[in-house]
Amino acid sequence: MHQLTIAEIVRGLRDKQFSSVEITTHLLERIQQLDSQLNSFITVTGDQAIKAAAAADDRLAQGDAPALCGVPIAHKDIFCTTGVRTSCGSKMLDNFIPPYDATVVSNFQQAGAVSLGKTNMDEFAMGSSNESSFYGAVKNPWDIERIPGGSSGGSAAAVAAQLVPGTTATDTGGSIRQPAAMTGTTGLKPTYGRVSRWGMIAFASSLDQGGPIARTAEDAALMLSVMASPDKKDSTCLDHPAEDFSAKLNDSIQGLKIGVPSEYLSDGLDTEVRERVQEALNEYVKLGAELVEINLPHSNLAVPAYYVIAPAEASANLSRFDGVRYGYRCENPADLRDLYMRSRGEGFGEEVKRRILVGSYALSAGYYDAYYNKAQQVRRLIKQDFVDAFDKVDVIMGPTAPNPAFKLGEKNSDPVAMYLEDIYTIATNLAGLPGMSIPCGFARGLPVGLQIIGNYLDEARMLNVAHQFQQATDWHQKTAPATTPTAE
Amino acid sequence: MEWEVVIGLEVHVQLATQSKIFSGASTAFGAAPNTQACAVDLAMPGTLPVPNEEAFRFAVMFGLAMNAGIGKRSVFERKNYFYPDLPKGYQTTQLEKPIVGEGQIEIHLEDGSSKTVRLHHAHLEEDAGKSLHEAVFDSGHGMSGIDLNRAGTPLIEIVSEPDMRSAAEAVAYLKKIHSIVTYLGISDGDMSQGSLRCDANVSVRLKGEEELGTRAEIKNLNSFRFIEKAIKVEAQRQIDLIEDGGKVIQETRLYDADKNETRSMRSKEVANDYRYFPCPDLLPVVLTDDYIEQIRGELPELPDAKCARFETNYGLSAYDADQLTQERATADYFEQVAAKSGEPKLAANWVMGELAALLNREEKSIADSPVSAEHLAGLIARIKDNTISSKIAKQVFEAMANGDGDADAVIEAKGLKQVSDTGAIEKMVDEVIANASAQVENYRNADPDKRPKMMGFFVGQIMKASKGQANPQMINKILKEKLDALL
């Protein structure tokens, strides 16, 4: 039953092949069996899940079932959940129980989905390997000595290990797409403003965007149709009506113009990853698409610009964690300064502190123009690159990450090496564009992700393009070794 | 050496919106601590600000009243610093692109002169909460409490150019700001509740000098009186310091009203770096010309226009008109009295005289006046029709203030009706003359130009005899006739 996709579960529940309680119980058992090794969940809410599943079964029986009624999912632990600890992967919020739901969480609730719990993540979504979590690293189900990618490593690993068919995740510089690539799952970062950020703990507000991780583009479309909604509680949320992202999945992609940026296939790209991407592009040609070589001339500036803007915003966003109102507070503070210094010093991990320092520096008097302002200028140039490219092409494709999953601990001591993990994903966040990663084969036995970048609000086409590929290939159906208990 | 004081003011005005600038929580003053602070005000993780459009409207109204440019695209920024009453660790404010740009207003000084003060800009921002250090929180461990009810209350910070040259000018400017915001109804202007607060930048220089001296900023002045005193004492401190060979340092100072001195706030070794940057949670505020013009069309009559109208329509002096129009409530009250009594000049005298004294004595605002505009108008009507004299009117006014009903009821109950009956007054005059032969004799022998003065004695006696109710004009007339008949 755990192999079923969301689309299949929806059909199975409606056709009474199984109940929500049955599949929920089954998945909770799998989490129990498998997750001690993978560590993809921070919190499992078994009792609540069973109750919600039973309620969903009632609604299904009454024929009053909303879109995802009874479908098990899990939320990245960055989304606030009423009454359920929301840690953001940090000691700082280890004791934090929100009195409100993120809009994403309530959207899924209204759609009848059953949440199994909260997935592991890099602390405050800062990381590309899920090793910065206060709750320990997540293991890649394809090789438990390797990282699952980050920051949504728990969300990706849980889906890859078939503990849950779909999860919510967030992407600030690649945190949905890179883990999806590392784990052979399908992840989608929507256009900035598609998905409400209310209740989604901020890392870098102008870049953060929630999205789904699932096993297929079809499932990602079902999830995104629920996730995306206008929201008055988020001023940056687009006033764009909810959309049925499944509607165009089966459209033909005959004549589709795929832009291939030469910058994305250059130095630093793993040879095997390059081959898999090339093969995927060839597959698209077979499906009737046309490849167009394009240039994104400012691509090399994306990582440096990002590592000014994101930490700058983070440095302010994380100031609220001060030990005064909620969250971690140090023992016996001597005075106010001591309260601040030790609460933050003890509550935050190393990577978070590094980014707060970098961001504070970039914003400080005398450096603001050289760093923050310059980075914003670069951001506009990068955006313009894409605007120009989309005059010529319908979608842009390339690798999601420069290499397959690396070993746990391998890049821990080298922050810059870690930052370069997101070299192909960061630009879309800076531009606010939607991007996806879908499985396109293996390199040394590890999944490789193909990145699809769409035009603004063109998620439906992106999903169509991904779905057509998945109709023609079976990379997304390959099963990770750690999906069976015997793999231990 | 002749010194010149240079003053610029930063005035914080709390806007009278129902809810906070970025959340739906109430802005009402005086609730139990932390009962008007929602998840956004507490800066709970994942919460986001949603701007209150009413605050934009109020800010635009203010800008238009200050003859200022309106920022058609204003931007909120984050001002970063840690303090327990600042839940997010940054204040959302405006810096580079404020909603109100350069402007100017006329201020009126007590000597009747006017002066233009330029507005540098005014910007929208959120207020912080309050730290409570009261004993109730102190369990002997130095604990402080935080009340976040005020956190997120919309403020406009109004920054003047350093155009004021005396404490009196600074007070006149502040009064003008107070007058404008209360006229517009965008703030209650209540300084005792912190609705209007002021920081003063004070420096001194030799008269004729072009360059500004080093300024000190006096923080959190919350009454007109303190502002005046604080500026005077700070200016003198700087003058004394320089004359003694010292140098003014740029710093923040606090005014101690008890000691009437300013004191340096704990000196910071390094200057604050607030690391401002545009708030990524908020879109730029874009205002259309139509929107701005619509607000302009809805502006109420402002103090200067009202003042001019009072001079023209009611024939009041410039001084009276200015006094009456400083507060909208006073102006409205006066207009009611003037309309109902048909006696604008008498109305002006009473509002600025007896009524002002009464309110001052009872520490009440005109909105809570114990004497209503209707009652005062009724009283004035009785003065006008000679039912009572001005002197008796004061007695009636006091009785009305004590809640004894309207003027007619008081006059009736206390029998205060003026005696204007010729026969009755003649009788009283005759009696007084008969019983004051010595004074009459003096009158007769006196130099003719001294006689009018000597009449005072007789008038006093007659008034006394009539318990103040005799018509004074008639007394004068009849008395003079009778005394002159004795010459």
Interface residues (C-beta under 8 A of the other chain):
Chain A: I78 F79 C80 T86 C88 L93 F96 P98 P99 Y100 A102 R197 W198 G199 M200 I201 A202 A204 S205 S206 K232 K233 D234 S235 T236 A312 E313 S315 A316 L318 S319 R320 F321 D322 V324 R325 Y326 G327 D335 L336 Y340 S360 L363 S364 A365 Y368 Y372
Chain B: A39 L42 A43 M44 P45 G46 T47 L48 P49 V50 P51 R78 N80 F82 P84 P87 K88 G89 Y90 G142 I146 D273 R275 Y276 F277 P280 D281 L282 L283
